[in-house]
Amino acid sequence: MGRSLQNTMINLGIQGACDEAMYQLGLDIEELEELEEDAGLGNGGLGRLAACFLDSMATLGLAAYGYGIRYEYGIFAQKIKNGEQTEEPDDWLRFGNPWEKARPEYMLPVNFYGHVENTPQGKKWVNTQVVFAMPYDSPVPGYGNNVVNTLRLWSAKSPVEFNLKFFNDGDYIQAVIDRNIAENISRVLYPNDNFFEGKELRLKQEYFMCAATLQDIIRRFKSSKFGCRDPVRTSFDSFPDKVAIQLNDTHPSLAIPELMRILVDVEGLPWEKAWDITVRACAYTNHTVLPEALERWPTSMLDSILPRHLQIIYHINHLHLQEVQKKFPDDWERVKRMSLVEEEGEKRVNMAHLCIVGSHAVNGVAQIHSDIIKNDIFRDFYELSPEKFQNKTNGITPRRWLLLCNPSLADLIAEKIGEEWIVHLEQLQQLKQFAKDTNFQRAVQKVKQENKLKLAQLLQKEYGVKVNPASMFDIQVKRIHEYKRQLLNCLHIITLYNRIKRNPSANFTPRTVMIGGKAAPGYYTAKKIIKLICSVGNVVNNDPIVGDKLKVIFLENYRVTLAEKIMPAADLSEQISTAGTEASGTGNMKFMLNGALTIGTLDGANVEMAEEMGQDNIFIFGMTVDEVEKLKHHGYNAYDYYNSNPDIKQCVDQIQNGFFSPANPDEFRDVADILLKYDRFFLLADFDAYIKCQDRVGEIYQDQSKWVEMAIHNIASSGKFSSDRTIAEYARKIWGVEPTWEKLPAPHEPRDEEPVAK
């Protein structure tokens, strides 16, 4: 979520008044803002997307709740020591959280373990261990519309009763310790992005959130007029018309069997009716196609922790496979592929399959990603029920990612086209007419230069590196992952360094390359890549021949608050994942909105960005999805590229032979091995195209008028990538509600009446 103070003041329209009031008291509002901790309750883009969606849902007047876990320790704080990432716990709650309100009156029990008994009234899950879920509510204000939605985060609390046996045996200490074990469920966030770790505690976290959330939703439904038609028993007939549950990736997939358990076991509905209600209420968003990211829980673990849910999943699978056989008789291979339960090796439940079967809508998060889902990864399911599959291209909130973080640019835009773009981002198109206007170009350039100076000061203060603010700020910030190819960026840096050393007097476009992002603590290769970037930076930054032509900085502890300083200052945005691996990306949109140009592959939302702004205003390079598939099919041999391209050979040899790690020549041998022997993401195949494209970037940067014209086209083409548009599409196409954004007043206009959330 990042910080809330400034965002809240902006959305309520009181930032100016608060600023002035603080000034009158002799206080600086910016100093106060710096005291707030980032709420880092998620991993990378997926968590940040949820935050943007909450902002948009409130701004569009949708009566929506965000649900999650109130982790005591969020995503770790990253420290770089001797060029290596070390992790420190993020104790974000140590001074309390002024935005949250505990709601003990809505505390709910969540069950684990136990076993299932057959009774005359049906199946009963008994002898369970209970943990309580305590809700903490944080406000999510809409922009200028007097709507405030709620983010409800669950915290695990132990049941009050101590184990009396321990008391009777005199072991008071053990009784208290046992009580604390229950509370570990919401202690810490698993810091994996696009990687599945099948830990028992993680399964408990996922179920804990689903069970508490569904009880909360059902309680609210029952207390509404829709659930109370029958004095004896709640009628769930209208439940799917009044409740929409959007599963953000497979992490809350247990909501499907849990809702079935409540409807069948607790509420006494027949299976067919309960299943119809569940499917119509649930919808699933897929956020990744990487095989290592897809959740597959061992049935042995489910059987121990959630025995009733495993039975329900087996029954769902039994009925689902009957449907598959009906549609595709005698295609046993397909039946096996489409099972929710994978039998080979350790028996596991494929949670993505469960989500697809148990939802009425399935969507990817960019057009190319949704096509890959239909044509490749979930093709069998698409052929079974094509009507389920949709696309919802991701977006970002223009409030935080322009109005808040780049006020000078926001003012400049407002001078030209008014302020309605803040809630109707498509209106930025009007800026296209000013793309060649010299005065407007100069004004945009001035804003960018001021933002770069601010960042340069921060870099000197934090890293002790003096950068040239007139150099191109070439930035790649995102989680460190092989598929995102920070290593390819590093190879480009080494290539530039070698060129400068070969011919120091040649005409170089000065660059400051910044790479930032966290690596999952157990991800060896990602941590090695960070160390390599830092080691290369060490050599480059201390070479007097290079001077200020090239500087390399690894940005420590990348998070929302740092992003708010980086996006406005960037000249070039690096979006260089292997085509077909990045579902969407949203950092690409933040850079674009703030007037940075993109160098990227035709992957994720880059494809749609290029469509919106035209190929002339973006630097596209590298293989397409089809070409990557072809290369996989024919077999990829990195040595072909290594032996035929002297630049590649020099870079890889320097990495391999310890040029950047003289104290330990073998330090990066593993990295060279990955490039030459085990590279799933084809870095060397795209190397040549990338370097040539970067050369073009350098040439165009020297023509500042052309560069700024392209930057204005980027800003003007950002309208599609507002999360307001994304959420309006979810509302209309999946949830069946109409957003109220057409009625939004501009925040400075007098309001005759308050807009009412639907």
C-alpha atoms as one frame of an Amber mdcrd trajectory, in Angstrom:
protein
   0.000   0.000   0.000   2.938   2.371   0.525   2.204   5.444   2.640  -1.310
   6.777   3.231  -1.024  10.367   4.496  -0.382  12.299   1.292  -2.635  10.056
  -0.794  -5.507  10.555   1.669  -5.084  14.339   1.726  -5.091  14.454  -2.082
  -8.186  12.244  -2.412 -10.059  14.315   0.196  -8.983  17.559  -1.518  -7.328
  18.955   1.619  -3.611  18.784   0.810  -3.236  22.546   0.304  -5.117  23.378
   3.506  -3.087  20.881   5.576   0.183  22.142   4.086  -0.734  25.739   4.936
  -1.902  24.838   8.469   1.350  22.983   9.192   3.371  25.900   7.833   1.488
  28.304  10.143   2.520  26.069  13.064   6.141  26.247  11.952   6.158  22.607
  10.850   7.109  21.027   7.537   4.521  18.640   6.099   7.192  16.767   4.111
   9.081  15.950   7.316   5.868  14.568   8.795   5.244  12.433   5.677   8.740
  10.946   5.961   7.859   9.536   9.406   5.221   7.170   8.014   6.338   3.602
   7.356   5.506   1.960   4.037   2.802  -0.684   4.452   4.584  -3.403   2.437
   2.001  -6.161   2.766   2.558  -7.836  -0.599   5.156  -8.946  -3.126   6.020
  -6.762  -6.099   3.496  -5.951  -8.802   0.637  -8.194  -7.663   0.358  -6.516
  -4.262   0.723  -3.023  -5.722  -1.966  -3.780  -8.323  -4.388  -4.600  -5.505
  -3.591  -1.228  -3.906  -4.325   0.629  -7.166  -7.552  -1.350  -7.592  -8.746
  -0.360  -4.099  -8.135   3.312  -4.932 -10.084   2.981  -8.194 -12.992   1.065
  -6.657 -13.484   3.857  -4.113 -13.090   6.533  -6.811 -15.707   4.797  -8.995
 -18.099   4.567  -6.038 -18.181   0.763  -5.975 -19.232  -0.747  -2.642 -16.154
  -2.949  -2.413 -13.934  -4.393   0.308 -10.294  -5.373   0.029  -9.327  -8.370
   2.178  -5.856  -9.483   3.188  -3.625 -10.462   6.085  -2.264  -7.955   8.579
   1.299  -9.236   8.549   3.242  -8.138  11.590   6.326  -8.145   9.347   5.752
  -7.158   5.725   8.150  -7.535   2.798  11.694  -7.469   4.270  13.867  -4.343
   4.232  16.748  -4.886   1.821  20.248  -3.796   2.825  23.206  -4.063   0.464
  26.365  -4.993   2.385  29.602  -5.558   0.436  27.499  -5.707  -2.715  25.262
  -8.490  -1.362  21.596  -8.392  -0.415  20.867  -8.966   3.236  17.336  -9.077
   4.625  16.157  -7.230   7.705  12.692  -7.658   9.215  10.234  -4.911   8.335
   8.888  -4.022  11.786   6.385  -1.575  10.298   4.003  -1.732  13.282   6.553
  -0.918  15.996   5.074   2.577  16.535   1.511   1.470  15.794  -0.502   2.210
  12.659  -2.651   5.366  12.893  -4.752   4.382   9.862  -6.173   1.148  11.236
  -9.020   0.487  13.643  -9.247  -2.874  15.391 -12.764  -4.385  15.221 -12.808
  -7.047  17.964 -16.620  -7.195  17.750 -16.237  -8.906  14.361 -13.609 -11.432
  15.453 -14.205 -14.861  13.867 -13.082 -18.460  14.505 -11.022 -20.324  11.889
 -10.580 -24.116  12.136  -7.613 -26.355  11.312  -6.796 -30.096  11.553  -9.389
 -32.425  13.102 -11.280 -35.055  11.088 -14.589 -35.525   9.248 -17.497 -37.546
  10.640 -20.593 -38.811   8.827 -23.732 -37.874  10.758 -27.452 -38.144   9.911
 -27.296 -34.391   9.161 -24.390 -34.846   6.728 -20.625 -34.429   7.036 -19.253
 -32.708  10.138 -15.697 -31.405  10.572 -14.863 -32.063  14.242 -12.038 -31.961
  16.840 -10.490 -28.965  15.120  -7.942 -26.509  16.456  -9.338 -22.976  16.501
  -7.535 -19.720  15.767  -9.373 -16.400  15.869  -9.213 -13.843  13.061  -9.291
 -10.280  14.363 -10.161  -7.676  11.713  -8.344  -4.341  11.421 -10.004  -1.812
   9.109  -8.176   0.872   7.144 -10.020   3.545   5.160  -9.625   3.737   1.362
 -10.913   7.152   0.241 -12.083   7.772  -3.322 -10.885  10.856  -5.173 -13.116
  13.879  -4.618 -16.371  11.947  -4.232 -16.951  11.480  -0.470 -16.789   7.694
  -0.796 -14.628   5.762   1.654 -14.212   2.015   1.223 -12.573  -0.429   3.615
  -9.454  -2.547   3.510  -9.995  -5.271   6.119  -6.861  -7.106   7.216  -7.014
 -10.207   9.426  -4.685 -10.795  12.352  -4.381 -14.215  14.028  -5.278 -14.341
  17.717  -5.091 -17.344  20.006  -8.269 -18.647  21.654  -8.544 -17.345  25.195
  -8.657 -20.743  26.915  -5.219 -21.947  27.947  -4.493 -25.641  27.952  -5.559
 -26.504  31.514  -3.627 -29.772  31.456  -0.383 -27.791  31.404  -1.603 -25.641
  34.299  -2.466 -28.724  36.305   0.997 -30.128  35.585   2.446 -26.794  36.672
   3.795 -25.973  33.193   2.414 -22.455  32.917   5.185 -21.374  30.520   4.339
 -24.113  27.984   0.666 -23.093  28.068   1.571 -19.520  27.122   4.011 -20.675
  24.414   1.315 -22.845  22.801  -0.992 -19.885  22.771   1.577 -17.899  20.756
   2.014 -20.598  18.117  -1.498 -19.845  16.835  -0.564 -16.216  16.320   2.343
 -17.082  14.000  -0.143 -17.363  11.145  -0.143 -13.604  10.556   3.435 -13.003
  11.718   5.321 -12.670   8.430   4.805 -12.392   4.664   6.416 -15.070   2.476
   8.638 -12.902   0.253   8.341 -14.922  -2.968   7.269 -13.256  -6.185   6.260
 -15.577  -9.035   7.477 -18.615  -7.128   5.474 -21.235  -5.220   6.771 -22.411
  -1.857   4.643 -25.254  -0.501   5.082 -24.568   3.202   2.508 -25.630   5.784
   2.424 -22.143   7.359   1.728 -20.611   3.931  -1.249 -22.955   3.397  -2.566
 -21.954   6.816  -2.211 -18.264   5.924  -4.165 -18.756   2.706  -6.978 -20.675
   4.376  -7.026 -18.313   7.370  -7.724 -15.366   5.048 -10.357 -17.205   2.990
 -12.242 -18.626   5.975 -12.392 -15.325   7.864 -13.337 -13.357   4.728 -16.151
 -15.700   3.685 -17.668 -15.712   7.155 -17.564 -11.923   7.055 -19.193 -11.761
   3.612 -21.931 -14.235   4.607 -22.602 -12.397   7.885 -23.034  -9.160   5.932
 -25.266 -10.858   3.361 -27.455 -12.411   6.056 -27.946  -9.090   7.826 -29.028
  -7.445   4.538 -32.612  -7.528   3.274 -31.597 -10.023   0.568 -30.697 -12.827
   2.959 -33.705 -12.554   5.277 -36.702 -13.668   3.236 -37.218 -16.893   5.166
 -37.623 -16.474   8.947 -36.196 -19.944   9.611 -33.370 -20.171   7.126 -31.394
 -17.655   5.093 -32.177 -17.732   1.389 -28.987 -17.766  -0.651 -30.853 -17.444
  -3.979 -29.744 -13.867  -4.540 -26.195 -14.361  -3.144 -24.380 -14.396  -6.535
 -26.370 -11.337  -7.689 -25.322  -9.361  -4.621 -21.837 -10.723  -3.904 -18.831
 -10.889  -6.230 -15.641 -12.569  -4.996 -12.587 -11.836  -7.147  -9.690 -14.244
  -6.546  -6.444 -12.319  -7.023  -4.305 -15.191  -8.402  -4.577 -18.660  -6.818
  -3.537 -17.581  -3.312  -7.195 -17.325  -2.177  -8.299 -20.376  -4.209  -9.439
 -22.182  -1.028 -12.385 -19.756  -1.020 -14.090 -22.131  -3.495 -14.119 -25.312
  -1.325 -14.666 -23.187   1.803 -17.795 -21.550   0.357 -19.028 -25.022  -0.653
 -18.354 -26.313   2.875 -20.335 -23.453   4.447 -23.274 -23.779   2.026 -23.499
 -27.591   2.164 -22.348 -28.524   5.690 -23.416 -25.465   7.682 -26.352 -23.998
   5.738 -27.700 -27.361   4.549 -28.034 -26.548   0.827 -28.039 -29.401  -1.703
 -24.706 -29.780  -3.549 -26.026 -28.706  -6.988 -27.505 -25.477  -5.655 -24.420
 -24.681  -3.562 -22.183 -25.295  -6.595 -24.284 -23.013  -8.805 -24.064 -20.230
  -6.183 -20.300 -20.684  -5.727 -19.475 -20.603  -9.442 -21.646 -17.556 -10.067
 -20.142 -15.655  -7.125 -16.442 -16.418  -7.782 -14.149 -15.195 -10.552 -10.424
 -15.848 -11.014  -7.640 -13.572 -12.240  -4.483 -15.352 -13.388  -1.295 -13.307
 -12.942   1.469 -15.583 -14.191   2.224 -18.326 -16.707   5.542 -19.402 -15.170
   5.282 -23.088 -14.203   7.248 -22.588 -10.972   4.731 -19.981  -9.825   1.588
 -22.128 -10.128   0.379 -23.408  -6.763   0.127 -27.179  -6.342  -0.573 -28.296
  -2.782   0.262 -31.877  -1.726  -2.932 -33.810  -0.906  -1.192 -35.191   2.203
  -0.838 -31.649   3.583  -4.429 -30.734   2.731  -5.656 -33.976   4.296  -3.905
 -33.144   7.564  -4.762 -29.424   7.832  -8.079 -29.198   5.918  -9.528 -32.722
   5.664 -13.076 -31.641   4.750 -11.808 -29.334   2.003  -9.853 -32.157   0.396
 -13.042 -34.273   0.281 -14.899 -31.362  -1.350 -12.096 -30.860  -3.907 -12.208
 -34.585  -4.772 -15.961 -34.384  -5.323 -15.671 -31.219  -7.432 -13.022 -33.039
  -9.492 -15.196 -36.153  -9.895 -18.115 -34.102 -11.311 -15.771 -31.938 -13.417
 -14.115 -34.965 -15.052 -17.564 -36.380 -15.906 -18.258 -33.129 -17.796 -14.905
 -33.363 -19.588 -15.614 -36.961 -20.635 -19.057 -35.990 -21.933 -17.578 -33.248
 -24.130 -14.430 -35.141 -25.168 -15.329 -38.864 -25.073 -12.368 -41.262 -25.225
  -9.778 -38.450 -24.963  -8.201 -39.924 -21.827  -5.038 -37.867 -22.158  -7.106
 -34.693 -21.989  -9.103 -35.966 -19.000  -5.837 -36.629 -17.187  -4.430 -33.187
 -18.075  -7.593 -31.440 -16.885  -7.871 -33.175 -13.520  -7.655 -30.962 -10.443
  -5.553 -33.693  -8.855  -2.151 -34.524 -10.348  -1.306 -38.169  -9.716   2.283
 -38.337 -11.003   4.936 -38.286  -8.281   3.603 -36.729  -5.103  -0.173 -36.411
  -5.364  -1.035 -32.691  -5.581  -4.001 -30.391  -6.184  -3.527 -27.927  -9.042
  -5.040 -24.746  -7.585  -5.291 -22.936 -10.941  -7.471 -25.780 -12.273  -9.640
 -25.541  -9.136 -10.041 -21.773  -9.693 -11.052 -22.186 -13.337 -13.600 -24.911
 -12.606 -15.041 -23.047  -9.605 -15.384 -19.610 -11.267 -17.738 -18.120 -13.854
 -15.013 -15.862 -15.301 -11.264 -16.309 -15.810  -9.077 -13.451 -16.984  -5.479
 -12.628 -17.792  -4.039  -9.163 -17.160  -2.891  -8.042 -20.631  -4.147  -9.008
 -24.081  -1.082 -11.085 -24.985  -1.201 -12.836 -21.595  -4.908 -13.660 -21.944
  -4.194 -15.091 -25.415  -1.390 -17.285 -24.018  -3.794 -18.555 -21.327  -6.385
 -19.526 -23.952  -4.018 -20.921 -26.580  -1.447 -22.598 -24.406  -1.425 -22.920
 -20.626  -5.211 -23.461 -20.086  -6.141 -24.419 -23.627  -8.042 -27.558 -22.575
 -10.216 -25.509 -20.206 -10.786 -22.845 -22.876 -11.998 -25.523 -25.285 -14.316
 -26.893 -22.574 -15.867 -23.507 -21.665 -14.687 -20.656 -23.909 -17.380 -18.314
 -22.528 -15.487 -18.076 -19.204 -12.313 -16.526 -20.600 -11.732 -12.750 -20.746
  -8.969 -10.152 -20.702  -8.621  -7.254 -18.261  -5.469  -5.268 -18.962  -3.926
  -3.959 -15.745  -3.733  -0.290 -14.811  -2.318   2.122 -12.226  -3.998   4.878
 -10.249  -3.234   8.307 -11.761  -3.699   9.863  -8.319  -0.633   8.303  -6.672
   1.400   7.818  -9.839   1.139  11.331 -11.259  -0.789  13.760  -9.081   1.017
  12.762  -5.870   4.482  11.822  -7.080   4.921  14.380  -9.882   2.951  17.526
  -8.898   4.886  19.812 -11.299   3.931  17.665 -14.302   0.337  17.402 -13.022
   0.142  21.224 -12.820   1.556  21.558 -16.321  -1.046  19.142 -17.705  -3.868
  20.882 -15.805  -2.828  24.246 -17.306  -3.259  22.794 -20.786  -6.340  20.569
 -20.495  -7.959  21.193 -17.086  -8.257  18.705 -14.217 -10.755  16.114 -15.395
  -7.944  13.799 -16.535  -7.419  12.892 -12.861 -10.524  10.669 -13.030 -10.743
  10.394 -16.855  -7.162   9.619 -17.820  -8.105   9.114 -21.475  -8.355  12.938
 -21.686  -4.542  13.084 -21.743  -4.936  12.452 -25.498  -5.536  16.189 -25.814
  -1.816  16.696 -25.115  -0.881  15.162 -28.480  -1.562  18.482 -30.201   1.221
  20.059 -28.095   3.857  17.389 -28.810   5.740  19.637 -31.280   4.987  22.892
 -29.402   8.429  24.273 -28.438   7.154  26.071 -25.324   5.350  22.991 -24.031
   8.380  20.824 -24.812  10.573  23.231 -22.842   8.171  23.175 -19.872   8.064
  19.336 -19.855  11.847  19.232 -20.103  12.206  21.667 -17.183   9.964  19.504
 -14.967  11.962  16.375 -15.875  15.248  18.156 -15.153  14.042  19.329 -11.719
  12.945  15.770 -10.868  16.329  14.431 -11.997  18.179  16.967  -9.838  16.107
  15.897  -6.816  16.927  12.238  -7.447  20.617  13.048  -8.063  20.763  14.747
  -4.635  19.141  11.694  -3.046  21.657   9.369  -4.761  24.609  11.425  -3.562
  23.233  11.493  -0.012  22.308   7.767   0.126  25.047   6.163  -1.994  27.826
   8.750  -2.062  27.853   8.587  -5.880  27.868  11.892  -7.729  25.865  11.494
 -10.931  25.621  13.793 -13.901  22.009  15.099 -13.932  22.330  15.814 -17.664
  23.044  12.120 -18.332  20.269   9.779 -19.415  18.630   8.204 -16.367  18.246
   4.607 -17.547  16.205   2.731 -14.931  15.047  -0.847 -14.300  13.130  -1.311
 -11.043  11.156  -4.496 -10.296  11.621  -7.760  -8.390  14.917  -9.449  -9.316
  14.056 -12.517 -11.366  15.776 -14.340 -14.219  12.810 -13.844 -16.558  12.843
 -10.068 -15.997  16.430 -10.157 -17.320  18.262  -7.650 -15.126  21.273  -9.698
 -16.259  20.741  -8.580 -19.887  20.794  -4.970 -18.656  24.053  -5.764 -16.851
  25.562  -7.167 -20.074  24.708  -3.866 -21.790  26.465  -1.916 -19.008  29.578
  -4.097 -19.437  29.436  -3.574 -23.226  29.261   0.227 -22.793  32.152   0.083
 -20.328  34.274  -1.937 -22.755  33.519   0.525 -25.569  34.533   3.527 -23.477
  37.770   1.769 -22.470  38.513   0.928 -26.114  37.927   4.450 -27.385  37.597
   7.031 -24.588  37.359  10.005 -26.968  34.409   8.650 -28.999  31.011  10.381
 -28.823  29.073   8.659 -25.990  25.657   9.562 -24.672  26.305   9.802 -20.903
  24.151   7.375 -18.899  23.341   6.769 -15.278  22.026   3.208 -15.090  19.974
   2.394 -12.008  18.723  -1.085 -11.182  16.635  -1.746  -8.103  14.531  -4.549
  -6.659  14.404  -7.258  -4.026  15.377 -10.882  -4.584  13.504 -13.588  -2.673
  15.832 -14.581   0.204  16.140 -18.172  -1.004  16.662 -17.292  -4.692  20.375
 -17.926  -5.166  20.667 -16.787  -8.792  18.761 -13.539  -8.221  21.037 -12.661
  -5.300  24.105 -13.430  -7.427  22.769 -11.076 -10.118  22.501  -8.285  -7.521
  26.092  -8.929  -6.456  27.269  -8.850 -10.085  25.499  -5.512 -10.736  27.103
  -4.034  -7.598  30.549  -5.391  -8.574  30.268  -4.023 -12.122  29.168  -0.674
 -10.634  32.197  -0.716  -8.369  34.570  -1.100 -11.331  32.749   1.387 -13.597
  32.186   4.121 -11.000  35.835   4.131  -9.884  37.422   4.160 -13.335  38.806
   7.659 -14.076  38.764   7.005 -17.849  34.982   6.465 -17.689  34.381   9.618
 -15.617  30.751  10.715 -15.719  29.999   9.088 -19.067  28.668   6.016 -17.257
  27.562   5.453 -13.688  25.913   2.338 -12.247  23.835   2.353  -9.063  21.962
  -0.476  -7.418  18.976   1.141  -5.666  18.693  -0.346  -2.192  15.332  -1.365
  -0.696  13.070  -0.586  -3.665   9.512   0.044  -2.414   6.522   2.286  -3.163
   8.003   5.382  -1.491  11.248   5.098  -3.473   9.279   4.433  -6.674   7.454
   7.736  -6.146  10.836   9.495  -6.414  12.200   7.371  -9.277   9.293   7.402
 -11.764   9.225  11.211 -12.269  13.022  11.349 -12.819  13.405   8.506 -15.334
  14.361   9.091 -18.979  14.423   5.443 -20.061  12.343   2.575 -18.666  13.702
  -0.971 -19.079  10.970  -3.603 -19.696  13.075  -6.360 -21.179  11.533  -9.689
 -20.076  11.606 -12.638 -22.470   8.478 -12.415 -24.663   5.696 -14.535 -23.162
   6.900 -14.448 -19.526   5.690 -11.146 -18.001   1.914 -11.265 -17.604   1.487
  -7.487 -17.734   3.829  -5.316 -15.712   2.650  -2.049 -14.148   5.983  -0.296
 -13.578   6.035   0.138 -17.371   2.806   2.182 -17.068   4.145   4.374 -14.231
   7.223   5.296 -16.268   5.111   6.011 -19.356   2.690   8.265 -17.451   5.642
  10.269 -16.108   7.192  10.816 -19.533   9.945   8.185 -19.667  10.490   6.311
 -22.927  10.394   2.510 -22.891  12.921   0.059 -24.253  11.199  -3.292 -24.206
  10.214  -6.590 -25.739   6.741  -7.336 -27.107   5.651  -8.774 -23.776   2.861
  -8.076 -21.289   1.333  -4.606 -21.485   4.286  -3.315 -23.568   2.355  -4.632
 -26.581  -0.673  -2.466 -25.830   1.501   0.518 -24.878   3.108   0.335 -28.324
  -0.364   0.176 -29.921  -1.531   3.248 -27.989   1.479   5.477 -28.679   2.594
   4.089 -32.056   5.845   2.209 -32.756   7.660   5.508 -33.359   7.457   6.457
 -29.685   8.766   3.272 -28.071  11.955   1.228 -28.535  10.884  -2.371 -29.240
  13.502  -5.106 -29.743  13.967  -8.844 -29.521  12.087 -12.031 -30.256   8.296
 -12.234 -30.304   6.375 -14.951 -28.424   6.197 -17.043 -31.625   9.926 -16.680
 -32.254  10.698 -17.712 -28.670   8.507 -20.812 -29.127  10.291 -21.617 -32.387
  13.690 -21.272 -30.701  12.574 -23.578 -27.859  11.344 -26.086 -30.424  14.582
 -26.086 -32.444  16.768 -26.069 -29.335  18.670 -23.081 -27.963  22.451 -23.237
 -27.915  23.951 -20.199 -26.188  27.435 -21.088 -27.455  26.337 -20.248 -31.020
  25.893 -16.631 -29.953  28.936 -16.634 -27.665  31.244 -17.842 -30.449  29.881
 -15.573 -33.168  29.617 -12.258 -31.290  32.888 -10.812 -29.906  31.002  -8.389
 -27.596  29.107 -11.267 -25.966  32.297 -13.299 -25.672  34.157 -10.447 -23.986
  31.307  -9.795 -21.498  30.849 -13.451 -20.554  34.616 -14.019 -20.268  34.983
 -11.002 -17.962  32.185 -12.346 -15.742  33.658 -15.847 -15.806  37.304 -14.937
 -15.212  36.786 -12.619 -12.256  37.402  -9.277 -14.017  34.716  -7.727 -11.793
  35.684  -9.755  -8.717  39.514  -9.756  -8.598  39.516 -10.782  -4.918  37.529
 -13.917  -5.802  37.929 -14.835  -9.493  35.332 -17.652  -9.280  32.657 -15.408
  -7.720  30.475 -15.193 -10.849  31.337 -18.459 -12.587  27.791 -19.658 -11.817
  26.324 -16.631 -13.596  28.418 -17.349 -16.709  27.330 -21.003 -16.528  23.683
 -19.969 -16.461  24.194 -17.731 -19.508  25.942 -20.476 -21.476  24.346 -23.712
 -20.276  21.108 -23.326 -18.329  19.436 -20.154 -19.601  15.650 -20.636 -19.900
  15.170 -16.996 -20.888  17.434 -16.701 -23.972  19.476 -13.647 -22.988  22.180
 -14.154 -25.579  19.626 -14.669 -28.363  18.256 -11.170 -27.699  21.612  -9.563
 -26.870  22.471  -8.204 -30.320  18.996  -6.725 -30.926  19.071  -5.163 -27.446
  22.483  -3.508 -27.921  21.489  -2.112 -31.346  18.239  -0.788 -29.914  20.137
   0.816 -27.006  22.461   2.503 -29.530  19.394   3.998 -31.204  18.163   5.194
 -27.792  21.535   6.917 -27.221  21.392   8.644 -30.621  17.847   9.951 -30.164
  18.604  11.170 -26.632  21.137  13.566 -28.153  18.283  15.158 -30.137  16.442
  16.505 -27.082  13.608  18.058 -29.083  12.799  14.684 -30.678  13.149  12.918
 -27.299  10.742  15.286 -25.515   8.246  15.030 -28.379   8.267  11.235 -27.927
   7.923  11.681 -24.150   4.818  13.871 -24.621   3.302  11.189 -26.887   3.948
   8.667 -24.091   2.159  10.785 -21.491  -0.694  11.538 -23.898  -1.171   7.824
 -24.708  -1.358   6.648 -21.066  -5.152   6.942 -20.761  -5.854   3.264 -21.299
  -3.565   2.282 -18.434  -5.603   3.826 -15.637  -6.801   1.316 -13.045 -10.139
   3.210 -13.216 -10.628   1.782 -16.719  -9.549  -1.691 -15.575 -11.947  -1.684
 -12.612 -14.836  -0.329 -14.710 -14.304  -3.355 -17.010 -14.249  -5.811 -14.077
 -17.421  -4.156 -12.720 -19.349  -4.346 -15.988 -18.097  -7.631 -17.443 -17.525
  -9.782 -14.348 -19.275  -8.342 -11.271 -22.417  -7.020 -12.963 -22.391  -3.542
 -11.418 -22.236  -0.113 -12.994 -19.508   2.294 -11.795 -20.630   5.826 -10.915
 -17.674   7.639 -12.473 -19.725   9.461 -15.108 -21.224  11.438 -12.219 -17.920
  12.324 -10.572 -17.592  16.054  -9.956 -14.169  17.646 -10.360 -12.795  18.071
  -6.836 -12.765  21.887  -7.026 -16.413  22.226  -8.135 -19.163  22.983  -5.584
 -21.274  19.917  -4.911 -25.062  20.173  -4.725 -25.479  16.634  -3.503 -23.228
  13.814  -2.409 -22.714  11.049  -4.983 -24.014   7.770  -3.612 -22.093   4.513
  -4.019 -24.208   1.984  -5.884
